[in-house]
């Protein structure tokens, strides 16, 4: 079976029309192909103008081996973290760009990305090739630029005194220029893929700035050390590994906050942030709403297509929740196929509109079962239970979850692919819901009508038809004006499993 799987993968690699690159939009496809083509042209031109020397080759192999070791020991978590990945492979590229002819700087990223693909992270091939090209071009460019600087300021050899300082400043400037160039090339591809994506906050975060500073600092120090003596690289390698290990701590902390399968907040983190948002809403006397979301018939997806396709559906829904929510909303995975969404500064009417828009968006999604071009797709629907806290009111998170769970239950009983709303109530149950239908809590032009088929047994569920004309103050469906509510006996569970 493994041999068969390997054979199928090799066939897809050989068959050009099967490459995922063909699925990219035309402009992005051209951009992703243009950079590797330009890199090959640069390598060819640089190789033709290079004076090949044994000493340069030995120095290159030494730095290449250290860089490959550094890449191979990169934890996989560094590449599973959301956002633009910042590794330390370029700290080995800058000394090659400064101390050796430009052709070496253009070649070495290919070896580093091949090591990464084989030993750390098996990424999509065309992305790996593009990443290698995005490093090769700017570092080959700064290699040429450094040689244009006057020898009194930089030059081919590290001097002493003031010249050593200006030489190091020139190396730092080249590292900054190359790093920014590589960054903008990658951001260009990201923007072509999704123009709405926002990377400014990610780039200007404290962690990102610290990582960029450390890369420049380590690149300059390694270049200085190798310029003094190539044997100094033996000291530089463990230093890079230790510094990178220190920088992994914030990523590990961030990873502990999110659900690994969907990238959303996990249950404990979401609950902590939701409690903080509820306290803030109470202090500022602003409304807040909560939506509980469940995928309809998700078990059928797993049984029919397998759990890997089920994971794709979960990720697709997580992306839909993120794209359809605002920056200050809190989205989390509640467990299994359930998700939860806290809508800050949102009343009941707006929460219903948001939930209905989300339900309609998910209904139109088509999730491919695999990465092959033209692969079959899966479509799912969701049911959503909504509850809201009005201005000036204060509710416990457990009460809001209970109300949203009750509304979700009724949305599923009413036929699924619906949005239902319920007011927050303490001790949600049969007595509370009956009190909601009592005369002292009237509905606007609503009349509960008991189904005579449910009156035969006291312990059997009773079906009630509620016709809501306007401004429903009790549990109702947001997108329909008629609701079938299944009221369970008091000893039974109030949540749909």
C-alpha positions in Angstrom: 0.0 0.0 0.0 2.9 2.3 0.8 4.5 1.5 -2.5 1.2 2.2 -4.3 1.0 5.6 -2.5 4.6 6.4 -3.4 4.0 5.5 -7.0 0.9 7.7 -7.3 2.8 10.6 -5.8 5.6 10.1 -8.3 3.1 10.0 -11.2 1.6 13.3 -10.1 5.0 14.9 -9.9 5.9 13.7 -13.4 2.5 14.6 -15.0 2.8 18.4 -15.4 -1.0 19.0 -15.7 -1.5 17.4 -12.3 0.6 20.1 -10.5 -1.2 22.3 -8.0 0.4 25.3 -9.6 -2.2 25.0 -12.4 -4.9 25.7 -9.9 -3.6 29.2 -9.1 -5.2 32.3 -10.5 -3.5 33.3 -13.8 -1.6 36.4 -12.4 -0.4 34.5 -9.4 0.6 31.5 -11.5 2.7 33.7 -13.8 4.3 35.5 -10.7 5.1 32.2 -9.0 6.7 30.8 -12.2 8.5 34.1 -13.2 10.7 34.2 -10.0 12.3 30.7 -10.4 12.8 31.4 -14.1 14.6 34.7 -13.3 16.7 32.9 -10.7 17.8 30.2 -13.2 18.8 33.0 -15.6 20.7 34.8 -12.8 22.5 31.6 -11.8 23.5 31.0 -15.5 24.8 34.6 -16.0 26.6 34.6 -12.7 28.2 31.2 -13.3 29.5 32.4 -16.6 31.2 35.4 -15.0 32.6 33.6 -12.0 36.3 32.9 -11.4 36.0 29.5 -9.8 38.6 28.9 -7.0 39.1 26.0 -4.7 39.4 28.2 -1.6 35.9 29.7 -2.4 34.5 26.3 -2.9 35.8 25.0 0.4 34.4 28.0 2.3 31.1 27.6 0.5 30.8 23.9 1.4 31.6 24.7 5.0 28.9 27.4 5.3 26.5 25.2 3.3 26.9 22.3 5.7 26.3 24.5 8.7 23.3 26.0 7.1 21.8 22.6 6.2 22.4 21.4 9.8 20.7 24.5 11.1 17.7 24.0 8.8 17.4 20.3 9.5 17.2 21.0 13.3 14.4 23.6 12.9 11.4 22.4 14.8 8.4 21.6 12.6 6.2 23.9 14.8 8.0 26.9 13.3 6.4 26.1 9.9 2.9 25.2 11.3 2.5 28.6 13.0 0.0 30.9 11.2 1.4 33.8 9.3 4.7 34.4 7.5 7.3 31.9 8.8 10.6 33.5 10.0 13.4 31.0 10.1 17.2 31.6 10.4 18.4 30.0 7.2 19.3 33.5 5.8 21.9 34.1 8.5 24.0 31.6 6.5 23.2 33.1 3.1 24.5 36.6 3.9 28.1 35.5 4.7 28.1 33.6 1.4 26.8 36.7 -0.4 29.4 38.9 1.1 32.5 36.7 1.1 31.9 34.7 -2.1 30.9 35.5 -5.7 27.2 36.1 -6.3 26.6 32.7 -7.9 27.0 31.0 -4.6 24.4 33.2 -3.0 22.0 32.3 -5.8 22.5 28.6 -5.4 22.6 28.0 -1.7 18.9 28.7 -0.9 18.0 25.8 -3.2 20.0 23.4 -1.0 18.4 24.9 2.1 14.9 24.5 0.9 15.6 21.0 -0.3 16.8 20.1 3.2 13.7 21.7 4.7 11.4 19.7 2.4 13.1 16.4 3.0 13.7 16.5 6.8 11.4 19.1 8.4 8.3 20.2 6.5 6.9 18.7 3.3 5.4 21.8 1.8 3.7 22.3 -1.5 6.5 21.9 -4.2 5.7 25.1 -6.2 5.7 27.1 -2.9 9.1 25.7 -1.9 10.6 26.5 -5.3 9.1 30.0 -5.2 10.5 30.6 -1.6 14.0 29.5 -2.8 13.8 31.9 -5.7 12.6 34.7 -3.4 15.8 34.3 -1.3 18.2 33.7 -4.2 17.4 36.9 -6.2 17.7 39.6 -3.4 20.8 38.0 -1.9 22.5 37.7 -5.2 21.7 41.3 -5.8 23.2 42.5 -2.6 26.3 40.4 -3.3 26.8 42.4 -6.4 25.9 45.6 -4.6 28.5 45.0 -1.9 31.3 44.6 -4.5 30.3 48.1 -5.9 31.1 49.8 -2.6 34.4 51.6 -2.4 37.2 49.7 -0.8 37.7 52.5 1.7 34.3 51.8 3.1 33.9 48.0 2.7 35.9 46.1 0.1 36.7 42.4 -0.3 38.8 42.1 3.0 37.9 43.0 6.6 40.3 45.7 7.8 40.9 47.1 11.3 39.7 50.1 13.3 37.3 52.4 11.5 37.3 50.2 8.4 36.1 47.2 10.4 33.2 49.3 11.7 32.1 50.6 8.2 32.6 47.1 6.8 30.2 45.6 9.4 27.7 48.4 8.7 27.8 47.7 5.0 27.1 44.0 5.8 24.2 44.9 8.0 22.8 47.2 5.3 23.0 44.4 2.8 21.3 42.0 5.1 18.4 44.4 5.7 18.0 45.2 2.0 18.0 41.5 1.1 15.7 40.5 3.9 13.2 43.3 3.0 13.5 42.3 -0.7 12.7 38.7 0.1 9.8 39.7 2.3 8.2 41.9 -0.3 8.5 39.2 -3.0 6.6 36.8 -0.7 4.1 39.4 0.3 3.4 40.0 -3.4 2.5 36.4 -3.8 0.3 36.5 -0.7 -1.5 39.6 -1.9 -2.1 38.1 -5.3 -3.6 35.0 -3.7 -5.8 37.0 -1.3 -5.9 40.8 -1.7 -7.8 41.2 1.6 -5.2 39.6 3.8 -3.6 42.0 6.2 0.1 41.5 7.2 1.0 44.9 8.7 0.1 43.9 12.2 2.0 40.7 11.9 5.1 42.4 10.5 5.1 45.2 13.1 4.6 43.0 16.1 7.2 42.9 18.8 8.0 39.3 18.1 8.5 40.0 14.4 10.7 43.0 15.0 12.8 41.0 17.5 13.2 38.2 15.0 14.3 40.5 12.2 16.8 42.2 14.5 18.3 38.9 15.6 18.6 37.7 12.0 20.5 40.9 11.0 22.7 40.7 14.1 23.5 37.0 13.7 24.1 37.4 10.0 26.7 40.2 10.6 28.4 38.3 13.4 28.7 35.1 11.4 30.1 37.1 8.4 32.6 38.8 10.6 33.7 35.5 12.2 34.1 33.7 8.9 35.9 36.8 7.4 38.5 36.5 10.2 38.8 32.7 10.0 36.5 30.1 8.3 37.1 27.8 11.4 35.1 30.3 13.5 31.9 28.9 11.9 32.2 26.0 14.4 31.4 28.6 17.2 28.7 30.3 15.2 26.6 27.1 14.6 25.7 26.3 18.2 25.0 30.0 18.8 22.4 30.1 16.1 20.8 26.9 17.3 20.6 28.2 20.9 19.2 31.6 19.9 16.5 30.0 17.8 15.5 27.7 20.6 15.0 30.8 22.8 12.7 32.4 20.1 10.6 29.2 19.9 9.1 30.0 23.4 6.6 32.6 22.2 5.5 30.3 19.4 5.0 27.5 21.8 2.9 29.7 24.1 0.8 30.9 21.1 0.4 27.3 19.9 -1.0 26.3 23.4 -3.8 28.8 22.9 -5.1 27.5 19.6 -6.7 24.4 18.3 -4.1 22.6 16.2 -6.7 21.3 13.6 -8.5 24.5 12.8 -6.2 27.3 14.0 -9.0 28.8 16.1 -8.9 29.5 19.8 -9.2 26.3 21.9 -11.9 25.9 24.5 -10.0 27.1 27.6 -8.5 30.1 25.8 -11.8 31.1 24.3 -13.6 30.9 27.6 -10.9 33.1 29.3 -11.2 35.7 26.6 -15.0 35.5 26.5 -15.1 36.1 30.2 -13.0 39.2 29.8 -15.2 40.5 26.9 -18.3 40.0 29.1 -16.8 42.0 31.9 -15.8 44.7 29.5 -19.3 44.8 28.0 -20.8 45.1 31.5 -18.5 48.0 32.5 -19.1 49.9 29.3 -22.8 49.1 29.2 -22.5 47.7 25.6 -24.4 44.8 24.1 -22.8 41.5 23.4 -23.9 38.3 21.6 -22.9 34.7 21.4 -23.4 32.1 18.6 -23.0 28.4 18.9 -22.4 26.7 15.5 -22.8 23.0 14.7 -22.1 21.3 11.3 -25.2 19.4 10.1 -24.7 15.6 9.6 -21.0 15.9 10.1 -20.8 12.2 11.0 -22.1 11.3 7.5 -19.1 13.2 6.0 -16.6 11.2 8.1 -18.4 7.9 7.4 -18.6 8.6 3.6 -15.4 10.3 2.8 -13.1 9.6 5.8 -11.8 11.6 8.7 -9.2 13.4 6.5 -12.0 15.0 4.5 -13.8 15.7 7.7 -10.7 17.6 8.8 -10.8 19.6 5.6 -14.4 20.5 6.3 -13.5 21.7 9.8 -10.6 23.9 8.4 -12.9 25.3 5.7 -15.5 26.2 8.3 -12.8 27.7 10.5 -11.6 29.9 7.6 -15.2 30.9 6.9 -15.8 31.9 10.5 -12.6 34.0 10.6 -13.3 35.7 7.3 -16.9 36.5 8.2 -16.2 37.8 11.7 -14.6 41.1 12.8 -11.2 41.6 14.3 -12.6 42.1 17.8 -14.8 39.0 17.8 -13.7 35.8 19.5 -13.9 32.6 17.4 -13.1 29.2 18.9 -13.6 25.5 18.4 -15.9 24.2 21.1 -15.3 20.6 20.4 -16.0 18.0 17.7 -17.9 19.8 15.0 -19.1 22.6 17.3 -17.7 26.2 17.1 -18.5 29.2 19.2 -18.5 32.9 18.2 -18.6 35.8 20.7 -19.8 39.0 19.0 -18.6 42.1 20.8 -20.7 45.3 20.7 -23.5 43.4 19.0 -27.2 43.3 19.8 -29.7 40.4 19.1 -30.9 41.7 15.7 -27.4 42.3 14.4 -26.2 38.9 15.8 -29.0 37.2 13.8 -28.0 39.0 10.6 -24.3 38.0 11.1 -25.3 34.4 11.9 -27.7 34.2 8.9 -25.0 35.6 6.6 -22.5 33.0 7.9 -25.0 30.2 7.4 -25.6 31.3 3.8 -21.9 31.6 3.2 -21.1 28.1 4.5 -24.1 26.7 2.4 -22.3 27.9 -0.7 -18.9 26.5 0.1 -17.5 23.5 -1.8 -14.7 21.7 0.0 -12.4 19.5 -2.3 -11.8 16.0 -0.9 -8.1 16.2 -1.9 -5.6 18.5 -3.7 -6.0 17.0 -7.2 -7.3 19.3 -9.9 -11.0 18.7 -10.4 -11.3 16.6 -7.3 -14.8 15.9 -6.0 -16.2 18.4 -3.5 -18.2 18.2 -0.3 -20.9 20.6 0.7 -22.2 21.0 4.2 -24.6 23.2 6.1 -24.6 24.6 9.6 -27.2 25.2 12.3 -26.6 28.2 14.6 -28.0 29.1 18.0 -27.8 32.7 19.0 -28.3 34.6 22.3 -27.6 38.2 23.2 -27.1 40.5 26.3 -28.7 43.9 26.0 -27.1 47.1 27.1 -26.7 47.5 30.8 -27.5 43.8 31.6 -25.0 41.3 33.0 -25.1 37.6 32.3 -22.8 34.7 33.2 -21.0 33.0 30.3 -22.5 29.6 31.4 -26.0 31.1 31.0 -25.2 32.4 27.6 -23.8 29.1 26.5 -26.9 27.3 27.8 -29.2 29.6 26.0 -27.2 29.3 22.7 -27.1 25.6 23.1 -30.9 25.5 23.6 -31.4 27.7 20.5 -29.1 25.4 18.5 -31.1 22.4 19.6 -34.3 24.0 18.3 -32.7 25.0 15.0 -31.7 21.4 14.4 -35.2 20.1 15.4 -36.7 22.6 13.0 -34.9 21.1 10.0 -31.2 22.1 10.3 -29.5 24.7 8.2 -31.2 27.4 10.3 -30.5 30.1 12.8 -32.4 30.2 16.0 -32.3 32.8 18.8 -33.1 32.4 22.5 -32.8 35.0 25.3 -30.3 34.4 28.1 -31.9 32.6 31.0 -30.5 31.1 34.2 -31.2 27.4 34.7 -32.3 26.8 31.2 -34.8 24.0 31.1 -38.5 23.0 30.6 -39.8 25.2 33.4 -38.0 28.3 32.0 -39.2 27.7 28.5 -42.8 27.1 29.6 -42.6 30.4 31.6 -41.5 32.0 28.3 -44.8 30.8 26.7 -46.9 31.8 29.7 -49.3 34.8 29.5 -47.1 37.1 31.6 -44.4 36.8 28.9 -46.6 37.4 25.8 -45.3 37.1 22.3 -46.1 39.9 19.8 -49.1 38.4 18.0 -47.9 34.9 18.8 -50.2 32.0 19.7 -48.8 28.7 21.0 -50.8 25.8 19.6 -50.3 22.3 21.2 -50.0 19.4 18.9 -52.7 16.9 19.9 -50.5 14.0 18.9 -48.1 14.9 21.8 -50.8 14.8 24.5 -51.0 11.0 24.7 -48.1 10.4 26.9 -46.8 12.7 29.7 -43.3 11.5 29.3 -43.2 11.9 25.6 -41.9 15.1 23.9 -44.5 17.7 23.2 -44.5 19.6 19.9 -45.5 23.2 19.9 -46.1 25.4 16.9 -45.1 29.1 17.5 -46.2 31.6 14.8 -44.1 34.8 15.2 -45.4 37.9 13.4 -42.9 40.5 14.6 -40.3 41.3 17.2 -40.0 37.8 18.7 -39.2 38.0 22.4 -39.0 34.2 22.9 -37.0 31.5 21.1 -37.5 31.7 17.4 -35.9 31.1 14.0 -34.1 34.1 12.6 -34.7 33.4 9.0 -38.2 31.9 9.1 -41.4 33.2 10.6 -42.6 29.7 11.7 -40.9 27.4 14.1 -41.4 23.9 15.2 -40.1 23.5 18.8 -39.5 20.1 20.4 -39.9 20.4 24.2 -38.3 17.5 26.0 -39.4 16.0 29.3 -37.6 17.6 32.2 -35.5 14.6 33.0 -34.0 14.5 29.6 -31.0 16.4 28.3 -31.6 19.9 26.8 -28.8 19.6 24.3 -28.8 17.7 21.0 -26.0 15.2 20.8 
